[in-house]
Amino acid sequence: METEIVSDVSERTEAILAAARRMFLGPGRVSMDDLARDLGMSKKTIYRHFPDKQGLMTAVLDRQFGVIERLIADAAREAEGRPFGERLRKFLVAACDGLSAIGAAQLATGRGDAVLRRHVEHRIDAVVYQPLEELFREGQRQGVLTAPPELLGEITRGAVERLLNSRLPSQLNRTAADLFRTTVDTVLYGAIREDHP
């Protein structure tokens, strides 16, 4: 009997997380009342699983950052043994695809409360920018990069955050990830030596 109860609680938690992800990471503001109505359950039931809206959002975001980590790891495996430029491009495209899917830049730069913003900033730094900086340092050690890794890190950070917050993707009828691919090709590839594999 206990297994059934645990399974029911786990299924309900999963349903809450799935609905919260769909609703909270979409456009517009969503209240806990909206979420409860969508789920067909009371707010009290939701609060049995999560202490408050902030706790629920943190759980949703942590799951999404786990997805981004997997995307980046898959891209790294796919590019293993390939030239540095290809490895870098796959890393950046995977990261940008994942970040754009959750609206991470918007969350980090003003949407939501201060605690969630700090949480998102911390997670983006840990999941994307720190591994990227290590990849740039590796490129420098290999003699592949013509620019300092720190500068490339700042250029990349600025491009990612700007494109994820920009209206340009919708104006050009492209995704932020599409435009970021172009940015990688035009800005970062200019920093990679042509005479190096």
N, C-alpha and C positions, 0 to 999 in steps of 0.2 A: 504494500500500500504506500509506503514512503517513497518508493521509486516513482510511482504515478504522480505523487504530489510534486516531487522535485522536477519531473519531466514537465508537468503542467506549468510550474513556475518558470522553468527555463524557456518553454515555448512562449509564454506570455512576455517574458523579458525580451526575447528575440522579436516578437511582434511589435512591442513598444519601440525598440531600437530601430527597426525597419521603418516604421511609420514616422518616427521622429527624424530620421535621416532624410526621408523623402520630403517631409514638410518643412523642417527647420533649415535645411540647406537649399531650399528652393527660394524663389523670389517672394518678397513681402514678409511681413511680421506674422508669426503664428503664436497663439497663446496656448497654454496648457489646456484650456477649455476646448480649443479647436482640435488639439491632439486627442483629447478624451472622446470628443464627439466622433472623430474619424475612426477611432478604434472601437467605438461602441462600448466603452467602459467608463467608470467614474475616475475623476482625478485622484481620489483616495486610493484606488487600485494602482494607478501609476506611481503614486508616492510610496507605496509599499515596496516598489522595486528600485526607485531612485529617490533620493532625499529631497530634491528640488529640480527646477528646470536647468540650473547650471550644472548639476551633477549629471543629468541626462544628456545635456549637450556635450559635456566633457567625454562621456562614454561614447557618444556618436562620433565625435572628432577623433578620439583615440583609435577607434576601429578604422576610420577612414585613413588615418596616418599609417596604420598597419597595412592597408591596401597599397598605399604609396611605397612603403618599404618593400613590399613584394614586387611591385612593378619595377622598381629600381634594381632589385636583386635579379629579377628575370632578365632585364635589359643587360645587366653586367654579365650574366651567364651566356646570353646570346652573343655578346660581343667579345667574349674571352678569346685572347690570342689574336684579335684583330688590331689594326693600326689604332694609335691613340685617338686620332680625330674621330674615328667611327665609334670608339668606346665612349668618348665624351658626348658625342651627339646623341647616342642612344640613352645615356644617363639623363641628359637634359630634357629630351623629349618625354621620357617616362615620368620624370619629376613634374614637368609642366602639365602633362595630361592629368596626372593625379591631383595636383593642386587646383587646376581649373575645375575639375569635377566636383570639388567640395567648396569652391569659392573661398579658399583659404586666405587669399590676399585681402578680400573684402572683410573677412572676419578679423584679420590681423590689423587692419587699418581703420577700423571705426565701427563696424557693425557689431552689435552685442555689447556686453559689459566688459569692464576693464580686466577682470580676472580671466575671462575667456580669451580676450585679446592676448594677454600675456601667455596664456597656455598655448594658443595657436602659434605665436611668435617663437616660443621655446621649441615646440614640436617641429616647425618648419626648419629651424636652425639645426636641430639634432638629426632630422630625417633627410634633409636635402642639402643645406649649405655646408655643414661640417664634412660630410662625405665628398661633396663637390670640391671643397678646398683641398682635401687630401688627394683627390684625382688630379687637380691642377699641380700640386706639389710633385706628384709622381711624374707628370709631364715635364716639369722643370728638371727633375733629376735625370730624366731620359734625354734631356736636351732638345725636346720637341717644341717647347714654347718659346716665343720671342718676347713675351711680356711677363712681368712678375705675376705669380699666382694670386697675390692679394688684389692686384688691379683687376684681373680677370674675374675674381670672385665678386668684387663690387659691381663690375659691369653686368655680370650675369644676374646678380640679385636685383639690381635696378631694372633690368629688362623684364625679368619674370614678374616682379611686383607691378610694374607699370602696365604690362600687357594684360595681366589678370584683372586689373582695375579699370582698364581703358574701355571706351565705347568703340574703339577702332575695329575690334573683331566683328561686332555686329554691323558696323558701317560698311565693312568690306565683305560681309557675308562669309566670314571665316571664323574658325575658333581661335582662342588665344593660343592654344598649342600649335595650330598651323602657323600663326604669325611668329611664334617663338622659334619654330624650325627655321624660318627665313632669317630671323635674327641671329641664330647660331651660325648659319651658313655665311652671313655677311659680316658679322662682327668677330666672333670667336675664331672662325677658320682663318681670318686674316692674321691671327696671332700664332698659327701653327706653321712651322717651317715646311716649305714645299719639298725640300730635299731629304726629309726624314720619313721613314715608313709609318 
